[in-house]
Amino acid sequence: FLRGSSGFLRASGDMLKGTSSVSRDVRVGVTQAYVVFVSTLGGTWLEKNFAAFLSHVLSLVSQSHPKATQTQTDAVCGRRCVSFILRAAIGGLLGEKAQIAAAK
């Protein structure tokens, strides 16, 4: 896991520039971290803070964010990650009434 150049913890100038495949690996890891974080906080917290949470998650892929997308592939990856976060958070933690309220 930690050995070799093909592991998750690769470090190079390309990683910092966001020009390598590592940036996609990092996006997926951060996506999973968001889901675990929100799951740990629970559905009650998410219901109370849904507007702020949604605003934050959507700002991660907004066009105004300078590092959000460098290529079309990065944009697609970012949208899929945000979609996964929202599906896991809304679908997994909120009840039916809260899901309807979140959709409005």
C-alpha positions as CSV (number, residue, x, y, z in Angstrom):
1,F,0.0,0.0,0.0
2,L,2.7,2.5,0.9
3,R,5.5,1.1,-1.2
4,G,6.2,1.8,-4.8
5,S,5.1,4.5,-7.2
6,S,1.7,3.1,-8.0
7,G,0.2,3.4,-4.5
8,F,-2.3,6.0,-3.3
9,L,0.3,8.0,-1.5
10,R,2.4,9.0,-4.5
11,A,4.0,12.4,-4.2
12,S,5.4,14.4,-7.1
13,G,5.2,17.8,-8.7
14,D,2.4,16.5,-10.9
15,M,0.3,15.8,-7.9
16,L,0.6,19.3,-6.6
17,K,-0.2,20.7,-10.1
18,G,-3.2,18.5,-10.5
19,T,-2.0,17.1,-13.8
20,S,-1.7,13.5,-12.8
21,S,-4.1,10.7,-12.2
22,V,-3.4,11.1,-8.5
23,S,-5.7,14.1,-8.4
24,R,-8.6,11.9,-9.3
25,D,-7.5,9.4,-6.6
26,V,-7.4,12.2,-4.1
27,R,-10.9,13.4,-5.2
28,V,-12.3,9.9,-4.7
29,G,-10.6,9.8,-1.3
30,V,-12.0,13.2,-0.2
31,T,-15.4,12.1,-1.5
32,Q,-15.3,9.1,0.8
33,A,-14.1,11.2,3.7
34,Y,-17.1,13.6,3.2
35,V,-19.5,10.7,3.3
36,V,-18.0,9.3,6.5
37,F,-17.8,12.7,8.1
38,V,-21.5,13.5,7.4
39,S,-22.5,9.9,8.4
40,T,-20.7,10.4,11.7
41,L,-22.4,13.7,12.4
42,G,-25.8,12.0,11.7
43,G,-29.1,12.8,10.0
44,T,-30.2,15.3,12.6
45,W,-27.1,17.4,12.0
46,L,-27.6,17.1,8.3
47,E,-31.2,18.2,8.5
48,K,-30.3,21.3,10.5
49,N,-27.3,22.3,8.3
50,F,-28.3,21.0,4.9
51,A,-28.3,24.4,3.2
52,A,-24.7,25.1,4.3
53,F,-23.6,21.6,3.5
54,L,-25.1,21.8,0.0
55,S,-23.6,25.2,-0.6
56,H,-20.2,23.9,0.4
57,V,-20.3,20.8,-1.7
58,L,-21.6,22.6,-4.8
59,S,-18.8,25.2,-4.4
60,L,-16.3,22.4,-4.8
61,V,-17.2,22.0,-8.4
62,S,-18.4,25.5,-9.3
63,Q,-16.9,27.2,-12.3
64,S,-15.7,30.1,-10.1
65,H,-13.4,27.8,-8.1
66,P,-9.9,28.1,-9.8
67,K,-8.8,24.5,-9.2
68,A,-12.2,22.8,-9.7
69,T,-11.6,21.7,-13.3
70,Q,-8.6,21.7,-15.5
71,T,-9.9,19.3,-18.1
72,Q,-13.3,17.9,-19.2
73,T,-12.3,14.6,-17.5
74,D,-11.7,16.4,-14.2
75,A,-15.0,18.2,-14.5
76,V,-16.8,14.9,-15.0
77,C,-15.0,13.3,-12.1
78,G,-15.8,16.2,-9.8
79,R,-19.5,16.1,-10.7
80,R,-19.7,12.3,-10.1
81,C,-18.0,12.8,-6.7
82,V,-20.5,15.5,-5.7
83,S,-23.3,13.3,-7.0
84,F,-22.1,10.4,-4.8
85,I,-21.8,12.7,-1.7
86,L,-25.3,14.0,-2.2
87,R,-26.8,10.5,-2.9
88,A,-25.1,9.0,0.1
89,A,-25.9,11.9,2.4
90,I,-29.5,12.5,1.4
91,G,-30.5,8.9,0.5
92,G,-28.7,7.3,3.4
93,L,-29.2,9.7,6.3
94,L,-32.4,11.6,5.8
95,G,-35.9,10.3,6.1
96,E,-38.5,10.6,3.5
97,K,-39.9,13.9,4.7
98,A,-36.4,15.4,5.0
99,Q,-35.5,14.2,1.5
100,I,-38.6,15.9,0.1
101,A,-37.7,19.1,2.0
102,A,-34.1,18.9,0.7
103,A,-35.3,18.5,-2.9
104,K,-37.3,21.7,-2.6
